[in-house]
Amino acid sequence: MSAPAPLMRRAAVEGLGTAALVAVVVGSGIQATELTHDVGTQLLANSLATVFGLGVLIAFLGPASGAHFNPAVTLAAWFTGRRTGDGPSLRDVAAYVPAQVAGAITGAVLADAMFGRPLVAFSTHERWAGHLWLAEVVATAGLVWLVFGLARAGRAHLAPLLVAAYIGSAYWFTSSTSFANPAVTIGRAFTDTFAGIAPTSVLPFLAAQLLGAAAGLCLVVVCFGRPAAAGEGGATVSRDRQQPAADRSTEESALA
């Protein structure tokens, strides 16, 4: 059985994957606004590109890092892993989260560069309202519920398809268009385009997303019960030490 990839390589993959995801989200938003003035068509184009891009990235990079691309998922995986012994360590979290945030900012800058926009132009799109914050709680809770529920149900191999499908649907059933990702939210503040969010609107979104992640973990417990702690039922060796990242990848995958 092969050993897990070195932490710095996994963190680099998280940064690159998040950069690619934000480039897809922002770039498709710019393209959509240049092709049509109909807002519904713009959102449809943006959501479809995100669905396809996210599914590809999870399937492609999942074996390398777990394809979190999302600090909310990384923190949820760490929290649940404290009990089961198979999640990322605090050292992993400390490497993953900055990489995800840096990657998200880089992806936004790259998308602007590809369309001849100013490389850094902070968004003027205010998203400041209670119903938007509620939508972010719901969107993030659903994402975490799905990701960890799939793992508990033994269906983690379906994550690339189902996580992408969920994000695509959440674009439409949430008023916030489902950011559901602290790193992506920060990255989208660096582009004054269709997908942007004003810097002054970021902090409430982040708080709502973290609250949603906690709610999502509660939903997993309601539906599947608490996972057995390390050492229970004869299991005495941490899966994090004996199982390579490739085998755990889709268990913690998520996005957008």
C-alpha positions in Angstrom: 0.0 0.0 0.0 1.5 3.4 -1.1 2.2 6.1 1.5 0.2 9.3 1.5 1.5 12.2 -0.6 3.7 14.7 1.3 1.8 17.4 3.0 3.3 20.2 1.0 2.3 18.5 -2.2 -1.2 17.9 -1.0 -1.5 21.6 0.0 -0.2 22.6 -3.4 -2.9 20.5 -5.0 -5.5 22.1 -2.8 -4.3 25.6 -3.9 -4.2 24.7 -7.6 -7.6 23.0 -7.4 -9.2 26.0 -5.7 -7.6 28.3 -8.2 -8.9 26.3 -11.1 -12.4 26.2 -9.5 -12.5 30.0 -9.0 -11.2 30.6 -12.5 -14.1 28.5 -13.8 -16.7 30.4 -11.7 -15.4 33.8 -12.4 -14.4 33.2 -16.0 -17.7 31.7 -17.0 -19.5 34.6 -15.3 -17.5 37.1 -17.4 -18.1 35.1 -20.6 -21.8 34.9 -19.8 -22.2 38.7 -19.3 -20.3 39.3 -22.6 -22.6 37.0 -24.6 -26.0 38.0 -23.2 -27.7 40.6 -21.1 -30.4 38.2 -19.8 -29.6 37.6 -16.2 -31.3 34.2 -16.1 -29.2 33.0 -19.1 -26.0 34.4 -17.4 -26.7 32.4 -14.3 -27.5 29.3 -16.3 -24.2 29.5 -18.1 -22.3 30.2 -14.9 -23.9 27.3 -13.0 -23.4 24.8 -15.8 -19.7 25.7 -16.2 -19.3 25.3 -12.4 -21.0 21.9 -12.4 -18.7 20.5 -15.1 -15.6 22.1 -13.8 -16.1 21.1 -10.2 -16.9 17.5 -11.1 -13.8 17.2 -13.2 -11.6 18.7 -10.5 -12.9 16.4 -7.7 -12.4 13.3 -9.9 -9.0 14.4 -11.1 -7.4 15.8 -8.0 -9.3 13.8 -5.3 -6.7 11.0 -5.2 -3.9 13.6 -4.6 -5.3 15.7 -1.8 -8.9 14.7 -1.0 -10.1 17.6 -3.2 -11.5 19.7 -0.4 -11.0 23.1 -2.2 -13.0 24.5 0.8 -12.0 25.4 4.3 -15.4 24.5 5.6 -15.0 20.9 4.4 -11.4 20.8 5.7 -12.4 22.0 9.2 -15.4 19.6 9.2 -13.1 16.7 8.2 -10.7 17.6 11.0 -13.5 17.9 13.6 -15.0 14.5 12.8 -11.6 13.0 12.4 -10.7 13.8 16.0 -13.1 11.0 17.1 -12.6 8.5 14.3 -8.8 9.1 13.8 -9.1 9.2 10.0 -9.3 12.9 9.3 -6.7 15.6 8.6 -4.5 16.7 11.4 -4.2 20.3 12.6 -1.0 20.5 10.7 -2.9 19.5 7.6 -5.5 22.2 8.3 -2.8 24.8 8.8 -1.4 24.0 5.4 -4.7 23.4 3.5 -6.6 26.5 4.4 -4.0 29.2 3.5 -3.4 27.3 0.2 -7.1 27.3 -0.6 -7.5 31.0 0.1 -4.4 31.9 -1.9 -5.5 29.6 -4.7 -9.0 31.3 -4.8 -7.5 34.8 -5.1 -5.1 33.6 -7.8 -8.0 32.0 -9.7 -10.0 35.2 -9.7 -7.0 37.2 -10.9 -6.3 34.6 -13.6 -9.9 34.8 -14.8 -9.7 38.6 -15.0 -6.4 38.4 -16.9 -7.9 36.0 -19.5 -10.6 38.4 -20.3 -8.4 41.5 -20.3 -9.9 42.9 -17.1 -7.9 44.7 -14.4 -5.9 42.0 -12.5 -7.2 43.2 -9.1 -10.4 45.1 -8.9 -12.4 44.7 -5.7 -16.0 43.8 -6.3 -18.7 46.4 -5.8 -21.4 43.8 -5.8 -23.0 44.2 -2.3 -24.5 41.0 -0.9 -25.6 42.2 2.5 -29.0 40.9 3.6 -30.3 38.4 6.2 -31.9 36.2 3.6 -28.6 35.8 1.8 -26.8 34.8 5.0 -29.6 32.2 5.7 -29.1 30.9 2.1 -25.4 30.4 2.8 -26.1 28.5 6.0 -28.5 26.2 4.0 -26.1 25.8 1.1 -23.1 25.0 3.2 -25.1 22.7 5.5 -26.4 20.7 2.5 -22.9 20.4 1.0 -21.3 19.1 4.2 -24.3 16.8 4.8 -23.9 15.4 1.3 -20.1 15.0 1.4 -19.9 13.3 4.8 -23.1 11.5 4.4 -21.8 9.8 1.2 -18.8 8.6 3.1 -20.8 7.2 6.0 -23.2 5.5 3.5 -20.3 3.9 1.6 -21.0 6.0 -1.5 -18.0 8.2 -1.5 -17.1 7.2 -5.0 -20.2 9.2 -6.2 -18.8 12.4 -4.8 -17.6 14.0 -8.1 -21.0 13.6 -9.7 -23.2 14.3 -6.7 -21.3 17.2 -5.2 -21.2 18.9 -8.6 -24.9 18.3 -9.1 -25.7 19.6 -5.7 -23.7 22.9 -6.2 -25.4 23.3 -9.6 -28.9 23.0 -8.0 -28.0 25.2 -5.1 -27.1 28.0 -7.6 -30.8 28.1 -8.3 -32.6 27.2 -5.1 -30.6 29.6 -2.8 -30.9 33.4 -3.0 -27.1 33.7 -2.6 -26.4 31.4 -5.6 -24.5 29.1 -3.2 -21.0 30.3 -2.5 -20.8 27.7 0.3 -17.1 28.0 0.5 -15.0 30.5 2.6 -12.0 30.5 0.3 -14.1 31.0 -2.8 -15.9 33.8 -1.1 -12.7 35.6 -0.4 -11.4 35.0 -3.9 -14.5 36.4 -5.5 -14.0 39.7 -3.6 -11.0 40.3 -5.9 -13.0 40.5 -9.1 -15.5 43.3 -10.0 -17.5 41.0 -12.3 -20.7 38.9 -12.4 -19.5 36.5 -9.8 -18.0 39.0 -7.4 -18.8 39.9 -3.8 -18.0 43.2 -2.2 -15.3 42.9 0.5 -17.7 44.5 3.0 -20.1 41.6 2.4 -17.5 38.8 3.0 -17.4 38.4 6.8 -21.1 37.6 7.2 -20.9 35.1 4.4 -17.9 33.4 6.1 -19.8 33.3 9.4 -22.9 31.8 7.8 -20.8 29.2 6.0 -19.1 28.0 9.2 -22.5 27.8 10.9 -23.8 25.9 8.0 -20.9 23.4 8.2 -21.7 22.8 11.8 -25.3 22.3 10.9 -24.3 19.9 8.2 -22.4 17.7 10.6 -25.4 17.6 12.9 -27.5 16.4 10.0 -25.0 13.6 9.3 -25.3 12.5 12.9 -29.1 12.6 12.8 -29.2 10.5 9.6 -26.3 8.1 10.2 -25.4 8.3 14.0 -22.0 9.0 15.4 -19.1 7.2 13.9 -17.2 4.8 16.1 -14.3 6.3 17.9 -10.8 5.0 17.1 -10.2 1.9 19.1 -13.9 0.9 19.3 -15.0 -2.4 17.9 -11.4 -3.7 17.8 -10.1 -0.8 15.6 -7.0 0.4 17.3 -5.0 1.8 14.5 -5.8 5.2 13.0 -7.0 5.0 9.4 -5.2 8.3 8.8 -1.9 6.5 9.4 -2.7 3.3 7.6 -4.7 4.5 4.7 -3.3 6.5 1.8 -4.8 9.8 0.7 -5.9 8.2 -2.6 -8.2 5.8 -0.7 -9.7 8.6 1.5 -10.0 11.2 -1.3 -13.7 11.3 -2.1 -14.6 10.9 1.5 -13.7 14.6 2.1 -14.3 16.1 -1.4 -16.3 19.2 -1.9 -16.4 22.5 -3.5 -17.8 26.0 -4.7 
